Amino acid sequence: MMDFSLSILMASVVSGAAPLVFATLGETFSERVGIINLSLDGTILLSAMVSFAVAYETGNLAWGFLAGGVVGALIAALIAFTSLFWGISQVAVGFVLTLMCKDLAYFLGNPYTRIQGPQLSHLSVPFLEKIPVIGNIFFQHNIMVYLSYACIMVTWFYFYRTQWGLKLRCIGENPRAAYTRGFSVKKIQFGYATLGGFLVGIAGALYSLSVKPGWGRPQGAEGMGWIALAIVIFGGWDPLKVAFGAYFFGFLQIMGIVFQSWWPSIPAQVFQVAPFPLMIFMLVLIHLSRGQRMSQFLEAHPVFRPIIRFLQVNPPASLGVTYHKE
């Protein structure tokens, strides 16, 4: 019974973290090529609203997901275009857009508030669903959860096992060198930023069509964009580590619900908010792991080296810096 309960808990983590997986991988694409997209929080909300509205009006979930992805791609393309071709700050444009998109989502979404609409149904994987424990955790979800698994592996393979991935990482580290090798730096940055935005839009669609079906205020997706940005840093811009961070945050959220059932006298808001400061604490640890004192600590306590090395990450060298031809 305990194993069964644990498998249900972990299955909830996997399902609930799927939107964050898409959002963080999308931002990883964008940042690895040098573009910071700070609009994630607003993008996710606007994509969630548009996806639900389109799916509701057409009765077609596929159109809903496509609409959400297109919204995310357009917002990311706007940030990339204004930065790469007009020289406007990526941070400033992204921050303005996240506020604008959030308000726009709630304003345009008023007619769809608390309306029951279409949602993804579970699609168990034959044979694999019958594997003890593992089947319950990984193979009794909807198709978008399975696509999130594939997205993790494909992104990792693309980054580290293909020439295109090498080109992407080269531009993020040294766009000047990439340009001298004949790469169209700005076009490539624009393309990957748009692709990343599309994945962020899919994340928004998942919130309103699967995780918390429907549209309302407050929406369960609110604040997830900032968490996604933090997870990308936590994961060191590596697809596997980033995915781990998404599942880790999903685990913290689920445990908050579990702890609330154990200690009902504690206000529910405490457990709902707890995962956020924990992520901030992890970012502080990542920052401290780069310091001289940490090096001295590791010399005295080598047993902690594997953990600290996991936390020691460096951003792409050209992140947030627009390359201009000389």
Helices and strands as residue ranges (DSSP letters): H 2-32, H 40-58, H 61-84, H 90-108, G 110-112, G 128-130, H 134-138, H 143-161, H 163-173, H 175-180, H 185-206, I 207-211, H 224-234, H 239-262, H 268-273, H 275-288, H 292-300, G 302-304, H 305-311
